[in-house]
Amino acid sequence: MKNKEKYNLKALLCVSILLMSLLLTESLLSLLCAKNLFNLKNIINLDERKVDQLLIYSNRAGSNSQYSRTEFSNNIVINSKGMRDDEKNYSSSKYRILVLGDSFVIGKFVPLNSTFQKLLEKRLNNTEVISMGVSGWGTRSERIYYAIEGYKYRPDMLIVLFHLNDFGNNIATARKGVSRMIFDCSHFSKICYLVNWMFFQDKPNFEYTDDTFLTTIEEIANMNKYNDDVLFIIIPYKFQVDGRTLNIGTAKYNIIDRYYKKLIKELDEININYIDLTEPYKQKNINNTFFWDIDGHWNKAGIDYAVNLTYEYITN
């Protein structure tokens, strides 16, 4: 009996030490993030987002946060519908374009009036461009959100910004076992977020597989049915445009390049309207013209050129 009591006491002590260690680690990470030591604030950042079991992520309606990086700092205000945009009514007498996408649409790396959709709206006459973007979304989340909310705005045209990391984003909800558990916990635990970032996120053997490719093509085909006029804009990684910015191994680059080429071939075969920015960017690139040097997103020059090509497509 005494041995059993000793065993229970030791077990309780071990559990208590483990819980205390986790709490201390969580507190330490919170402190490091607040001071942005070891660049942790830039890694663990869900300022305007929250966990969403259906969409993976959604924006916090009415939130107001500051998004700061070495190269920029911008105020991110989310409207009552959970989007970084002005308040919009469901009805409008203007021609309407709805832009769906991930971090390239929400555009936290530039002021609101310099985002892709705002600049496109300025170029077009009697046209309203509506932004619907959440960092971390893939085509699946975008399609679901359009079916729930986007269609209510009755857009005349649908533009989908597609980045090559959407392959992984599209099957995030398909994770199972430890990977899924870590992913779910990462939305409220900095420890889990860090573990997810270190071991599960942006891994070529997870993002780029035949299964993720087929899932992505299926989502694109389904999205194409939602409107009579749908345009996909393919946004490359900056290292695809300027090889000097390559910050990954050759093996991962080859995997990404292979699935990029498969994507373009499939889009042609199933007659999807698209603009591929890869070659236009390459032709005009001089020393990483179109992307931030540290951050991986397009800069103002990259946005401006994408807007010009989209404007030409629409007006022609």
N, C-alpha and C positions, 0 to 999 in steps of 0.2 A: 504493500500500500504506500509505504514511504517512497519507494522507487518511482511509483506512478506519479505521486505528487511532485517529486523532483523533476520528472520528465515534463509534466505540465507546466511547472514553473519556468523551466528552461525554454520550452516552446513559446510561452507567453513573453518571456524576456527577449527572445530572438525576434518575434513579431513586432514587439514594441520598438526595438532598436531599428528594425527595417523601416517601420512607419516614420520614426523620427528622422532617419537618414533621408527618406524620400521628401519629407516636409522641409528639411534643411536644404536639400538640393534644389527643390522647387523655389524656395525663398532666395537662394543664392542666384539662381538663374534670373529671377525677377529683378534682383538688384543689378546684375550684370547687364540685363536688357535696358534698364532705366539709364545706366551710364553708357550704354552701347559699347561695353568693353568686349574685345575679341569679335567685334562686328555682330554680336548676337541679336541686337535689336533689328538688324536688317535681315536676319535669318528667321527669327521668331516674331512675326508681325501679322496680327489679325485685327488691326485697328478698326477698320470699317466693316469687317466681315464677321459672320457667325456661322456655326455649324448648321447644316440643313440636310436632313436625312434623304430628301428627295433630290436636291440640286447639288449636293456636296457642300457648296458654300452659298450664302446669300448675303447681301449687304444689310447693315443695320439701318432701317428707315429712320431718318431724322438725325443720324450721327454726324458729328463734325470733328475731324481729326487732322493732324499735321503729318504728312508723309515726307520724311527727310532722308536723303541719301547724300553721298559725297558731292554729287554733281547737281543736285536740285533739292528744293523743298517747296511743297505745294499743299495748300489747304484742300481737304477732300470733304465736301459737303454732300450728303446723300439725301435725296428728296423723300417725300412721304410714300412713294412706291418702291423705295429701296434702290434707286439708281442715281448715279452722278449726272444729274441733268436738271434743267428747270422743271417746274411742275407742268405736267401735260394733261390736257383733256382728252377723253376718248374720241371725241369728234372734232373735225377740222375741215375748213373749206379749202385748205391748201393741199397740194400734192405731198404725200407722206412717204418718207423712207425710214425704215426701222433698221438700226444697226445692232447686230448681236455679236457678242464675243467675250473675250476674257480680259486680261490686264491691258491689252492693246486698245480696248474700247473704253474702259473706265479711265485709262490714261493718267494714272497718278504721277507720272513723270513730267507732266506739263500742266500749266494752268488750264482750267476748264475751257476757256475760250480758244485754246490752242489745240484741243483734241481733234482727232480725225473727223468726227461727226459735226463739230461746230464749224470747222473750216470748210467742210463740204457744204454745209447749209449756207454759208456766206457766199459761196460760188454760184449756187443755184437760185433761180428766180421763183418766187411764190412757192417755195418748198420748205417743209418742216422735216428736220432729221431728228429722230428720236434715238437716244442712247440706251441700250440695255446690255451692260457688261459687268461681270464680276470676276475678279482675279481668281484663277484656278478653274474656271469653267472650261468644259469641253463642248463639242457639238451636241452631245446628249443632253447636258444640262440646259443648253441654249434652246434646243428643240422643245424640251419639256416646259421651260418657262414661256416660250412663245405660245404653246398650246394652252397654258394656264392664264397668261396675262397679255402677252404681246398681241395676239389676234384682235383684242378689244379695241386697239387703236386703228384698225382697218388700214394697214399700210398698203400703198400702191406698189411698193418695191421693198424687198428684203435684202439686206447686205449682211453677209456673215464673214467676220474676220477670222481666218483660220491660221493658227500657228502650228508648227510641227509637233509641239509638245501636247497638242490636243489628243494625240494617240493615247498617251497615258491618262490624260484627264477623262477620256471617254469611258475608261473601264475601272475608274477608281472605286465605284460602287460594287464592282465584281470581286474585289479583294476578299480573301477568306482567311480564316485562322488568325495567326499572330499578326500578320500584315494588316488585316482588317481591324483588329482590336487596337493596334497601335495608331492606325489612321483615325479611328473614331475618337480615341483619347487625346489625340494631338490638338483637338480643337479647344480643350480647356486645360491641358497640362503641358507646360513648357518642356518637361522631361520627355514626354512622348513625342512632342513636336520635333525635338532635337533628334531623337532616335529615328523617327520617320524620315527626317531630312538626311540623316547620315546613311541609313541602310535601305530605304525603300523608295525614296523619291528620285526621279530622273535617272533610273537605272535602265540601260538599254535592253537588258533581258526581260524587263517588266513592261516598258513603254512600247517597244518596237518588236512586235511578234505578228505572226500571221493572224492570230485571233484579234489582236487590237486593231489591225489593219481592216479586217472584215467588219468588225463592229463600227469602226469609223466610217467606212464607205456606206454601210447600211444607214447610219445616222444622217449622213450627207444626203443620201437618196430620199430619205423620209422628209428631211427639212425642205428639200427641193419641191415637194408636193404641196407645201403650205401656202405658196403664193405663185401667181402666174409669172412674176418677174423676180427671180432670185439670183444674186451674184455672190460668189465666194471670192474672197481676196486671200491669196496664199502669202503668208508672211514668213520669210526664211529666218533662220538663225543668222546672227551677224557673221559668224565664221564661214558660212556658206557664201557670203558676199565678199568678205575680205579675209583671206586665209591667214593673214598675220595676226588675227584676233583669236585664232584657234586655241582654246583652253581646255580641250578634252583630248583623250587618246585617239589614235588613228582608228582603232577598232570601233569605238562608238561613232566616230564620224562616218565610217563606211556603212554602219548599220543605218544611221539617219539618212544618209544619201541614197541608200538602196530603197528605203521606204518612201522617201520623197519622190523618187522617179516612178515608183509603182503608183503612188497617189495621182500624179499628173497623167499617167497613162490611163488609169481607171476613170478619171474625170472626163477625159476625151471620149472614152468608150461608152459611157453612160450619158453623154451629152449634157454635162453640167456647165453652166456659164461661170467662168472664173477669170481672174486676173492673177497671174503669177508674178510677184514682184522680184523674184530672184535674179533673172537675167537683166531686167531694166536697172536694178540696183547695181549689179556687177558692172554694167557698161559705163555708168556715170560715177562709180566709186573712186575716190581718191583718199587714201589713208582713212578708212572707216568713216565715210561721209554721212551715212544714214542711221548710225546707232550711237548711243552713248558709249564712251570709252570703257567705263566700269560697269554700268548697268547694261543689261542685255536687251532693253527695249529700243524701239526706234526713237530718234531725236526729232527735233522740229523739221530738219531737212528731210528725214525719212517720211514723216507725216505729210509734209507739203507735196512731196513727189507722188505719194500714194493717192492723195486727194486729186492731184492733177490727172493721173491716169484714170481714176474713177469718174471724174467729171467728164473726161473725153468719152469714156464708155457710155455714160448716161446720155450725154447730149448727141451722140452719134447714133 
